[in-house]
Amino acid sequence: MSNPPRDDYYLPANTHETTDVPMDEERKGLLSGEQVLPGPPEPSRGYDYEHKRSLGRYLVYGAARAPLPAHHVGNRTVLIVSIDGLRADYLDRGFTPHLLDISKLGLRAKYMKPIFPTLTFPNHWALMTGLHAESHGIVANNFWDAETDSEFHYNREAICWKPHWWFGEPDKVPLQEKLDQIMEWIDLPLEKRPQLIMAYEPSLDQAGHAAGPYSALVNDTLRYVDTFAKDLHTSLVTRNLTDIVDIVFVSDHGMTDTSHPELVYMDDILGADGWAEISHEDGWPAMGLHFKPAANVSHYLDILLNASAENSEKFAVYTPETMPERYHFADNPRIAPIYVVPNIGYVLTTHAEGDVGVNKGSHGYDNNESPMHAMFVAHGPFSAVAKAVQQSNARQKNSEEPVSWAFQDTLRHLTGICEGPSWQ
C-alpha cells in the first residue's frame, strides 16, 4: 500500500473529509481543555484524548507574579499561547487572517523547528527549559527509565507529577484552567499584573489526530483559533496595552497525514522469538527498544540494521553512538539503547497490533521534515526590535532557523529573568 503524497500540496476544499460536529461544540474546546471531537474516540497509539481534556490544567496554564526589574517601566507583560499541533504552513491556507494580521504588525517565522522527538511533552518541556530531550529528560510521551525501573506516562497524573522525571528549570507558574483568567490578570492593577501568562490550546491537535491535517475539521478549528487570536489582540488594543504586552503564539510540532500509512511489522523483522525478548518499547511513532537482560542484543541489532539498509526509504535504526547529532537525543540513560525511527508515510507495528489505533494524523517523525515544523507569530514591543535583528542577519546572510529549544532564551529576555544556568 502506498502513502499518497498529501503533505506536498494543499487539497481543494471539496476533497476534505467532513464531520457532523456542531460548531458550538468545536468552539468549546478553545482554551477550555474540553474534548470537542464527535463521540468517544477510539483509543489510539501514542495519543490519549481523555487526557487532552485536562492537559491544560497540568501543563502550562498560569501566570508568574515575579516583580519586574526596576528598569522595566510600565510593568511589561508577556502572553504566550501554545496551540498544540499548529503546523507552520497551516497559516497559509487562508483560514487564519487575524493571526496573519498580527504577524504583519509584529513578526512571523517561516517555521520553528521542534526538537526530536516531535511529540507534545518533549517539546513543551523544551519550550519551558531551553533544553533538548537528552538534557531535560522527557524523551517521549511515554517511556521506561532503567535507573528507577519505572515508566513515565503523560496521561497518568500520579506518575507525571513526580519531580524526578523533570530535569531543567522552567519558570514555575501556578496552574489555572480558563481562558477568561487571562484578561482578568491583564486588568489587575500594575503592581499586581502578572509578568508572564501562559495558555495551552489542545483542540487543533485533537482535530489533526482525529481527521488528518487536510480535513474540514482542522480547517474549521483553524478559524476558531484565529478568532480567538483576533479577540485577544482586540482586547489589548482597546485597553491601550499593545506597547507593554508582548503576545507570542507558538506550537510544539506539526502534523502529517497517516490515513493510509504503510505498515512495517517489527515482529517479522525480529522474528517471534526476537520480539519476545523485548521488555519495554518507548514512544510512538518511533520505537525505542529495551531488551531483556539475557537477550543477545548485538544479534538483534544486526538484524535491525540489515533490515534498515534494505529498506532505507521506510525506517532507520540508531544506537546512542550512531544517533544523528542534530537530534540531541543520545546522552541520557532514559533513551532506549536501540531506536527505530520511521520515515513519514510509514508506521511501526506488529501483527498483533496491526493498524488498530493509528490516527489519521500523526507527529513524532524527523524534525527536519516540513510537516513536523511548528509555527511562531509574535506582536508587541519586542517584535520590532526582533524584526530589525532578523533583517540585519538576513542581509549579512548569517540568519539561523528558529528552533523550539531556543524559545526559552527569548522568554527569559522578555520577562527580564536573566538569572539561572546557561543552556548552551
C-alpha positions as CSV (number, residue, x, y, z in Angstrom):
1,M,0.0,0.0,0.0
2,S,1.5,3.4,-1.0
3,N,1.0,6.5,1.0
4,P,-0.4,9.4,-1.0
5,P,1.9,12.5,-1.1
6,R,-0.7,14.6,0.7
7,D,1.9,16.7,2.5
8,D,3.2,18.0,-0.8
9,Y,0.2,20.2,-1.5
10,Y,-3.0,21.6,-0.2
11,L,-6.1,19.7,-1.3
12,P,-9.1,21.5,-2.7
13,A,-11.9,22.1,-0.3
14,N,-14.2,19.6,-1.9
15,T,-11.7,16.8,-1.1
16,H,-11.8,17.4,2.6
17,E,-13.2,14.9,4.9
18,T,-16.4,16.1,6.6
19,T,-17.7,15.9,10.2
20,D,-21.0,16.4,11.8
21,V,-19.6,18.2,14.9
22,P,-21.7,21.2,15.6
23,M,-19.7,24.5,15.5
24,D,-20.7,25.4,19.1
25,E,-19.2,22.1,20.3
26,E,-15.9,22.8,18.5
27,R,-15.8,26.3,19.9
28,K,-15.9,24.9,23.4
29,G,-12.5,23.4,23.0
30,L,-10.7,26.7,22.5
31,L,-8.5,27.1,25.6
32,S,-11.1,25.3,27.7
33,G,-9.3,21.9,27.9
34,E,-12.6,20.3,26.9
35,Q,-12.7,17.4,24.4
36,V,-14.8,18.5,21.4
37,L,-14.5,15.7,18.9
38,P,-17.6,13.7,17.9
39,G,-18.4,11.0,20.3
40,P,-16.0,8.9,22.3
41,P,-13.0,8.4,20.0
42,E,-11.3,5.0,19.7
43,P,-8.1,4.6,21.7
44,S,-5.1,5.4,19.6
45,R,-1.4,4.6,19.9
46,G,0.7,7.5,21.3
47,Y,-2.3,9.7,22.0
48,D,-4.9,9.9,24.7
49,Y,-8.0,12.1,24.0
50,E,-9.3,11.8,27.6
51,H,-6.1,13.3,29.0
52,K,-6.1,16.1,26.4
53,R,-9.3,17.2,28.0
54,S,-7.4,18.1,31.2
55,L,-3.9,18.6,29.9
56,G,-4.4,22.4,30.1
57,R,-4.8,22.0,33.9
58,Y,-1.4,20.3,34.3
59,L,0.9,21.7,31.7
60,V,1.4,25.4,31.1
61,Y,-1.7,27.4,32.1
62,G,-0.8,30.1,34.6
63,A,0.9,33.3,35.5
64,A,4.1,34.2,37.2
65,R,3.9,37.2,39.5
66,A,7.6,37.8,39.9
67,P,8.4,41.5,40.3
68,L,9.9,43.3,37.3
69,P,13.4,44.7,37.5
70,A,13.5,48.4,38.2
71,H,14.5,49.3,34.6
72,H,11.3,47.8,33.2
73,V,9.0,50.8,33.2
74,G,5.3,50.1,32.8
75,N,5.1,46.6,34.1
76,R,5.7,44.8,30.8
77,T,3.7,41.6,30.4
78,V,4.4,38.6,28.1
79,L,1.5,36.4,27.0
80,I,2.4,33.1,25.5
81,V,-0.3,30.9,23.7
82,S,0.7,27.4,22.7
83,I,-1.5,25.9,20.1
84,D,-0.8,22.2,20.0
85,G,-0.2,20.8,16.6
86,L,-0.4,24.0,14.6
87,R,1.7,23.1,11.6
88,A,3.7,26.1,10.2
89,D,2.1,26.0,6.8
90,Y,-1.4,25.9,8.2
91,L,-1.1,29.7,8.4
92,D,-1.0,29.8,4.5
93,R,-4.4,28.1,4.0
94,G,-6.5,31.3,4.2
95,F,-8.3,30.3,7.4
96,T,-6.2,32.5,9.8
97,P,-6.4,36.1,8.6
98,H,-6.2,37.5,12.1
99,L,-3.1,35.6,13.0
100,L,-1.5,36.8,9.8
101,D,-2.6,40.4,10.6
102,I,-0.9,40.1,13.9
103,S,2.2,38.8,12.3
104,K,2.3,41.7,9.8
105,L,2.2,44.1,12.8
106,G,4.9,42.1,14.5
107,L,6.9,39.1,13.5
108,R,6.4,35.7,11.9
109,A,9.0,33.0,11.5
110,K,8.7,30.9,8.3
111,Y,8.7,28.0,10.7
112,M,10.1,26.9,14.1
113,K,11.9,23.6,14.2
114,P,10.8,21.4,17.1
115,I,13.2,19.2,19.0
116,F,13.3,15.4,18.3
117,P,11.1,13.5,19.0
118,T,8.4,15.8,17.6
119,L,5.9,15.0,20.4
120,T,3.9,17.2,22.8
121,F,5.6,16.6,26.1
122,P,9.2,16.7,25.0
123,N,8.6,19.9,23.0
124,H,6.6,21.8,25.6
125,W,9.3,21.0,28.2
126,A,11.9,22.2,25.7
127,L,9.9,25.5,25.3
128,M,10.0,25.9,29.1
129,T,13.6,24.9,29.8
130,G,15.5,25.6,26.7
131,L,16.9,22.1,26.7
132,H,16.9,19.1,24.3
133,A,15.2,15.9,25.3
134,E,18.5,14.2,26.2
135,S,19.1,17.0,28.7
136,H,15.6,17.7,30.1
137,G,14.7,14.1,30.5
138,I,11.3,13.9,28.9
139,V,12.4,11.7,26.0
140,A,8.9,10.7,24.8
141,N,5.3,11.0,25.9
142,N,5.7,7.5,27.4
143,F,9.0,5.8,28.2
144,W,10.7,3.5,30.6
145,D,13.5,4.6,33.0
146,A,16.0,1.9,33.7
147,E,17.5,3.8,36.7
148,T,14.3,3.8,38.6
149,D,12.7,0.7,36.9
150,S,9.6,2.8,36.3
151,E,7.6,4.1,33.4
152,F,6.6,7.7,32.6
153,H,3.1,8.1,31.2
154,Y,2.0,11.5,30.2
155,N,-1.7,10.7,30.8
156,R,-1.3,9.4,34.4
157,E,-1.2,12.3,36.8
158,A,0.1,10.3,39.8
159,I,3.2,9.4,37.8
160,C,4.0,12.5,35.7
161,W,3.7,14.8,38.7
162,K,6.7,13.2,40.4
163,P,9.6,15.7,40.2
164,H,12.4,13.2,39.5
165,W,11.2,13.0,35.9
166,W,11.7,16.6,35.1
167,F,15.2,18.0,34.5
168,G,15.9,21.6,33.9
169,E,14.4,24.7,35.5
170,P,11.2,26.2,33.9
171,D,9.8,29.4,35.1
172,K,7.4,27.9,37.7
173,V,3.8,29.2,37.4
174,P,0.6,28.5,39.3
175,L,-1.9,26.4,37.3
176,Q,-5.2,27.8,36.0
177,E,-7.9,26.3,33.8
178,K,-9.9,29.0,32.0
179,L,-9.0,31.5,29.3
180,D,-11.1,34.3,30.7
181,Q,-8.5,34.4,33.5
182,I,-6.0,35.9,31.0
183,M,-7.9,39.2,30.7
184,E,-8.6,39.2,34.5
185,W,-4.9,39.1,35.1
186,I,-4.3,41.7,32.4
187,D,-6.8,44.0,34.1
188,L,-5.2,43.8,37.5
189,P,-3.5,47.0,38.9
190,L,0.0,47.5,37.6
191,E,1.7,46.4,40.8
192,K,-0.3,43.1,40.7
193,R,-0.4,42.4,37.0
194,P,1.4,39.1,36.1
195,Q,4.6,39.4,34.2
196,L,4.2,36.1,32.4
197,I,0.9,34.5,31.3
198,M,0.9,31.1,29.5
199,A,-2.0,29.3,28.0
200,Y,-2.3,25.9,26.2
201,E,-4.8,25.1,23.5
202,P,-5.3,21.4,22.5
203,S,-8.2,21.4,20.0
204,L,-6.2,21.7,16.8
205,D,-4.0,18.8,17.7
206,Q,-7.1,16.8,18.6
207,A,-8.6,17.6,15.2
208,G,-5.4,16.7,13.3
209,H,-5.2,13.3,15.0
210,A,-8.9,12.5,14.5
211,A,-9.4,13.7,11.0
212,G,-6.0,14.4,9.5
213,P,-4.2,17.6,8.7
214,Y,-6.1,18.2,5.5
215,S,-9.6,17.7,7.0
216,A,-12.5,20.1,7.2
217,L,-12.3,19.7,11.0
218,V,-8.8,21.1,11.0
219,N,-9.7,24.0,8.8
220,D,-12.7,24.8,11.0
221,T,-10.6,24.7,14.1
222,L,-8.1,27.0,12.5
223,R,-10.8,29.5,12.0
224,Y,-11.8,29.3,15.7
225,V,-8.2,29.6,16.8
226,D,-7.8,32.6,14.6
227,T,-10.9,34.2,16.0
228,F,-9.5,33.8,19.5
229,A,-6.3,35.5,18.3
230,K,-8.3,38.4,17.0
231,D,-10.4,38.8,20.1
232,L,-7.3,38.6,22.3
233,H,-5.5,41.3,20.3
234,T,-8.5,43.5,20.1
235,S,-8.9,43.3,23.9
236,L,-5.4,44.6,24.3
237,V,-5.9,47.3,21.7
238,T,-9.0,48.6,23.5
239,R,-7.0,48.7,26.7
240,N,-4.2,50.6,25.0
241,L,-1.7,47.9,26.2
242,T,0.0,46.9,23.0
243,D,3.1,48.9,23.9
244,I,3.7,46.9,27.1
245,V,2.2,43.5,26.4
246,D,4.0,41.1,24.1
247,I,1.9,38.3,22.5
248,V,3.6,35.2,21.3
249,F,1.7,32.4,19.5
250,V,3.7,29.2,19.2
251,S,3.1,25.5,18.6
252,D,5.0,22.4,19.7
253,H,5.1,20.4,16.4
254,G,3.2,19.9,13.1
255,M,1.2,17.1,11.8
256,T,1.4,14.6,8.9
257,D,-1.3,12.6,7.1
258,T,-1.3,9.0,8.3
259,S,-4.7,7.9,7.0
260,H,-3.1,5.4,4.6
261,P,0.3,4.5,6.1
262,E,2.4,1.6,5.0
263,L,2.8,-0.8,8.0
264,V,6.3,-2.1,9.0
265,Y,5.9,-5.3,11.0
266,M,8.7,-5.3,13.6
267,D,7.9,-9.0,14.6
268,D,8.5,-10.0,11.0
269,I,11.9,-8.3,11.1
270,L,13.0,-9.7,14.5
271,G,11.0,-12.9,14.4
272,A,8.6,-14.0,17.1
273,D,11.5,-15.1,19.4
274,G,13.3,-11.8,18.9
275,W,10.1,-9.7,19.6
276,A,9.5,-11.8,22.7
277,E,13.0,-10.7,24.0
278,I,11.8,-7.0,24.2
279,S,11.0,-5.9,27.8
280,H,9.9,-2.3,27.1
281,E,9.1,-0.2,24.0
282,D,9.1,3.6,24.2
283,G,7.5,6.2,22.2
284,W,5.4,6.4,19.0
285,P,5.7,6.5,16.0
286,A,9.4,6.0,16.7
287,M,10.1,2.9,18.7
288,G,12.7,2.7,21.5
289,L,13.6,-0.9,22.2
290,H,14.8,-2.2,25.6
291,F,15.7,-5.9,25.5
292,K,15.6,-8.4,28.4
293,P,18.9,-8.7,30.3
294,A,19.7,-12.2,28.9
295,A,18.9,-11.3,25.3
296,N,21.6,-11.3,22.6
297,V,21.2,-7.6,21.9
298,S,24.0,-7.3,19.4
299,H,22.4,-10.1,17.3
300,Y,19.1,-8.4,17.1
301,L,20.7,-5.0,16.5
302,D,22.5,-6.6,13.4
303,I,19.1,-7.9,12.2
304,L,17.6,-4.4,12.5
305,L,20.5,-2.7,10.9
306,N,20.4,-5.1,7.9
307,A,16.7,-4.6,7.5
308,S,17.1,-0.8,7.7
309,A,19.8,-1.0,5.0
310,E,17.5,-2.9,2.7
311,N,14.5,-0.6,3.5
312,S,16.1,2.8,4.0
313,E,13.1,4.5,2.5
314,K,11.0,3.1,5.3
315,F,13.0,3.5,8.6
316,A,16.4,4.0,10.2
317,V,17.9,2.2,13.2
318,Y,20.1,4.1,15.7
319,T,22.0,3.5,18.9
320,P,23.3,6.3,21.1
321,E,26.6,6.1,19.3
322,T,25.0,6.5,15.8
323,M,22.1,8.8,16.6
324,P,22.2,11.9,14.4
325,E,23.9,14.7,16.3
326,R,21.2,17.2,15.2
327,Y,18.7,15.2,17.2
328,H,20.5,15.8,20.5
329,F,18.9,12.5,21.6
330,A,21.6,10.2,22.9
331,D,23.2,11.4,26.1
332,N,20.5,10.3,28.6
333,P,20.0,6.8,30.2
334,R,16.3,7.1,29.7
335,I,16.7,6.9,25.9
336,A,16.4,3.3,24.8
337,P,19.6,1.6,23.6
338,I,18.1,0.9,20.2
339,Y,15.8,3.4,18.4
340,V,13.9,2.6,15.3
341,V,12.7,5.9,13.5
342,P,10.2,5.5,10.7
343,N,10.1,7.9,7.8
344,I,6.9,9.9,7.1
345,G,4.4,7.6,5.4
346,Y,5.3,4.5,7.5
347,V,4.1,3.1,10.8
348,L,5.9,0.6,13.0
349,T,3.7,-2.1,14.4
350,T,3.3,-5.8,14.9
351,H,0.8,-8.3,13.5
352,A,-1.0,-8.3,16.9
353,E,-1.5,-4.5,16.8
354,G,-1.9,-4.0,13.0
355,D,-3.3,-0.6,12.3
356,V,-5.6,-0.5,15.3
357,G,-5.4,2.9,16.9
358,V,-3.4,4.5,14.1
359,N,-4.7,8.1,13.8
360,K,-5.5,9.9,10.5
361,G,-2.9,12.4,11.5
362,S,0.3,11.9,13.5
363,H,3.6,13.6,14.6
364,G,6.8,12.4,16.2
365,Y,8.8,12.0,12.9
366,D,12.1,13.5,12.0
367,N,12.1,17.2,13.0
368,N,13.7,18.2,9.7
369,E,10.6,17.2,7.8
370,S,8.4,20.2,7.0
371,P,5.1,18.6,8.1
372,M,6.7,18.4,11.6
373,H,7.5,22.1,11.7
374,A,5.9,24.3,14.3
375,M,4.8,28.0,14.0
376,F,5.9,31.2,15.7
377,V,3.9,34.5,15.5
378,A,4.5,37.5,17.8
379,H,3.5,41.1,18.2
380,G,4.4,43.7,20.8
381,P,7.2,46.0,21.8
382,F,9.9,43.4,21.4
383,S,8.9,42.3,17.9
384,A,10.0,45.5,16.2
385,V,13.5,45.0,17.6
386,A,13.5,41.3,16.8
387,K,12.4,42.0,13.2
388,A,15.2,44.6,12.8
389,V,17.7,42.0,14.0
390,Q,16.3,39.4,11.7
391,Q,16.5,41.7,8.7
392,S,20.1,42.6,9.6
393,N,21.0,38.9,9.9
394,A,19.4,38.2,6.5
395,R,21.4,41.0,4.9
396,Q,24.6,39.5,6.4
397,K,23.5,36.0,5.4
398,N,24.0,34.7,8.9
399,S,20.4,34.1,9.9
400,E,19.6,30.8,11.6
401,E,16.4,28.8,11.5
402,P,14.3,29.3,14.7
403,V,14.3,26.3,17.0
404,S,12.0,25.5,19.8
405,W,14.7,24.9,22.5
406,A,15.9,28.5,22.0
407,F,12.5,29.9,22.8
408,Q,13.2,29.9,26.5
409,D,16.1,32.4,25.9
410,T,13.5,34.7,24.3
411,L,11.2,34.2,27.2
412,R,13.8,35.0,29.8
413,H,14.8,38.1,27.9
414,L,11.2,39.4,27.6
415,T,10.4,38.8,31.2
416,G,13.8,40.2,32.5
417,I,14.5,37.0,34.2
418,C,18.2,36.7,33.4
419,E,19.4,34.7,36.3
420,G,19.8,30.9,36.2
421,P,22.0,28.4,34.4
422,S,23.2,28.8,30.9
423,W,21.5,26.3,28.5
424,Q,24.4,26.4,26.0
